[in-house]
Amino acid sequence: MQVAIPLFPRLTALDAIGPYEVLQRIPEIDVTFVGAQRGEVRTENGLLGLTADAAFDELPAPDVIVVPGGIGTRAFTNGGAVVDWVKAAHPSTRFTTSVCTGSLVLGAAGLLDGLTATTHWGAVGLLARTGAKPVEQRVVEHLEERIITAAGVSSGIDMAIRLVELLVDDLAAQAAQVFIEYDPQPPFDAGHPCKVTPEVMARLAEYRSARS
C-alpha cells in the first residue's frame, strides 16, 4: 500500500513527520516523500531539510496522499505543481488527506467544495475561501468522498492513527500508537487559542513575528 507525502518549500516538519512515524510502522504500508523533483526541501524556518525520494511524475497514483501544511502552502492557493498532482491523483486514491494548512492545497484542487474541513486555527479564513466549510474539529472525515482533514500540526498524528484503522484494522492502529508511545499528557491545557490567556497569545505573536 503506497502512501505519498508531498514536500514543498517552507512546509511544517511535524505535519509530514508525525503521520510518517505512525504509517511507516505498519509493514503493509510503504511511505514515500515526493516533490516537484527529487532532492532536499527546506522546512518553513530553513533549519531542517527533508528529502523527496521521488518526483510527482514518478508516483502518479498513490493509494493515500497526506498533504502537510506550513506557510509554504500559501504559494499554491491559485494552483501549482502540488495542486496539479493532488488533483490528478485523487480519483484513484483510497484516501486523500491533509494536515494543518495542507487543506488549502486540497481546497485549491477543488476537493473541498461544500465540505466541512479543518485546518490550523490561524488559517480558517483562508480555508473558507477555497469553498470549504471550516469547523473547529481535530479530524474531519468524509469517507464517501475519501477525504480527511486534520487541524494544526500535531493533529496529523491523530489522523494517521485513524488512517491505519481505516486501511488495516483497529488492532494495527493501536499497535502503531503504542509503538510510538503516543500517550499525550501535556503540562498545560493550552492547545488552542480558546484555552489560553491574552498574555499567551501576545507571546505567540512575538514568536511568530520573529520567525517570519
Secondary structure, 3 states (H helix, E strand, C coil): CEEEEECCCCECHHHHHHHHHHHCCCCCCEEEEEECCCEEEEECCCCCEEEECEEHHHCCCCCEEEECCCHHHHHHCCCCHHHHHHHHHHHHCCEEEEECCHHHHHHHCCCCCCCEECCCHHHHHHHHCCCCEECCCCEEEECCCCEEEECCCCHHHHHHHHHHHHHCCHHHHHHHHHHCCCCCCCCCCCCCHHHCCHHHHHHHHHHHHHHC
